[in-house]
Amino acid sequence: MDTQAFFSYMTTALTPYHAARQSQGMLVAEGIPALDENADWALTPGGRYFLTTNDGTTIAFALPQGAPRGFRIVATHNDSPALRLKPQPEILREGLSMLNIEVYGGPILSTWFDRPLSIAGRVFIRGEDWAHPQSTLVELPEKVTIPSLAAHMKRGDDPINPQKELRLLCANSSPLPATIFLCRKIFSPTSSIL
């Protein structure tokens, strides 16, 4: 993978779900067939295959031409420290639309302040059978920001209190569109590149 392809991947891999979908697309482009985890497999020596589970996991493997003399496993994870919307995120105060968020992992919180952020994630939609909803990946066009507290209002090096200081503001003061509530994860478009 060259540098341009790497940055293209990082720009489109907004969430773990988006990253898994990008990885799957790269495997399909290489002619590697997808397997159904619930079906019987007809594997051939020297074959390369992949399967997915829960939209966020991709497992790829290659078989040897002859009898195996051992095996190697390489694994990674595709999630990263982030901010996520809480289940009931909307807060309306003083005419401002805000979103309540929670910390996932150990992000450097100060790097999320005072910059445009986007909302992306996996959404479940009612299917024909209520017990089997359909999932889809989304990236909302609305931009949000977490304003930082003015320096003269903080005392020394007080730590950031995520429960009080991590509130996203919508770009306008009107009520947030319904699509805001469909997503679970907040990301910074440039943070995935750094």
N, C-alpha and C positions, 0 to 999 in steps of 0.2 A: 504494500500500500504506500503510495507516494504521499508527500505532504499535503497536496491539494485534496486528495481523496480522504485523508485523515481529518482535515478540517471540515470538509463537507459532511463527513459522518458525525463529527462532534456537534456541528451546527444543527443537524436534524435529529440527533439523539437527545431530545429534550428531557425525557423521563426514562426510567428503566424500561417501560413498555415501548416507547419510541425506539430506544436503543436495540431492544430485542427484534423489533420489526425491521430496522435497518440491517441488522446482522442477517436476518432471514433473507432479505432481499439480495444481499451480497452472495449468499450461498446459492440461491436460485439462479443468479446471474452466472455463476460458475458451473451450472448444470447439475448441481447436487440435489437429488430428490428429497422431498419432505416425507416423513413417515407419520402415520397416525398412531398415537400412543395406545389407542384402544383396539387396534387391528393386529392381525398376525402379519409378521414381516417376512418377506422373501428376500433375504440378503444374499449377495454374491461375493465371492472372494475378490478382493481389490476394490470393492465398492465403497463409495462415500455417501453418507446419509446425514440427515438432521431431523430433529423433531422439536416441537414446542409444547409448552405447558403453561397454562394460566396467563397467556399473553406476555409474560415477562421473563420467561426462561427459554433459552435456546441451547440445545444439546447437539453437537455435531461430532461425528466419528468416522474413521476410515478403517476398513478391514484389510489385513495383509493378503497377499496373493496366495501364500501357502499356509501351512500350519503355524499358528502363533507360537512364539517362543517367550512370550511375556506381553506386557502391555504398559502403556504410559497414559497418565491422565493429567491434563492441564485444565485448570479451572480458574474462573474469575467471577466477580460479581459486577453488576452494572448499575447499582444504586450509588448514591453519593449524598453527603450532607445536604439538606434542603429545608425548605419551609413548606408546610402543607396547610391547606384550608381545614379548619375544624368543621365538624358535621353541620352545625348551624352557624355559619360564619358572619352573616350580615349584622352590622351594628350601625344604627343611625343616630348621630349626635350633632347638634348644632347645624343641621342641614347638610352634614357630610355623610357620605356613604363609605363605610369602612368594612374591612374583612378581618375577622379574627383568625389568627394563624397559630400553628404550633411548630416547634423545632423538631426536625428529624435528623438524627446523627449529631455530629459536632461541628456545625458550620461556624465560620468566623463571622459573627453576626454583624459587626460594623461594616463589612463589605457589601451588605445588602441594602444599606440606607441610601436615600437620596439618588436613586437611579431608576430608570424605567424597568419594570419587571412585567413578565407575561405569565399567563396561567395556562398550564397544559396538564394533561393526564388521561386517565382511562375513565370512560363513562359507561354505565350499564343502562340499557334501554329495555323496556318490557318486550319480551318476545311472544310468540304464539302460546308458549307454555309458561305460566308464571314462575315455575320453579327453575327455568333455564333462560335467564335474561341474556340478551345479546350485548357484547361489549364493543366499543369503538374508541379510537384514540382521537383526542381533540387538542387544538391549540386555539385559545380564544384571542380575538383581535384586540380586546380591551387591554390597555396598559394601566398598571397600578404602581404605586411607590410607597416606601416606608420612610416617612420623614424623620430626620434625626432631631433630637432635642437641641435647642440652641446651647452653645458652649457655656454661656453665662448662667444658664439655668441648671447646670449639673455641678455637683460638688466633686472636685478632684477626679479620681479614676473610679468612680462608682461603676460597678458592673451593670451590664444591660439586663434589665428585668424583662424576659420574654413575655410574661403575662400582661405587662402594662405598656411596654414600648414597641412591641411588634404588632402594629396595626396597619394594614394596607389601606391607602386612600385611593378611591377610584379617581380617574382623570377628570371627571366632572362631578358636580354635586347632586345630580339627579339620582334617583334610586337605581341600583345596579340591575343590569339586564338579567333575565332568568338564566341565561347560559352560564353566568358566574357560578351558579350552584351545582353545575354538572361536573365540575372538576375537583380534583383533590390535591394537586401538587403545584407549587409555585416554583418557577425557575428564573434565572437570569440568563438571557441569551448569550452574554459574553462570558459568564462564569464557567460555562462548559468548555470553553476554548482554552482558558488560562490554565 
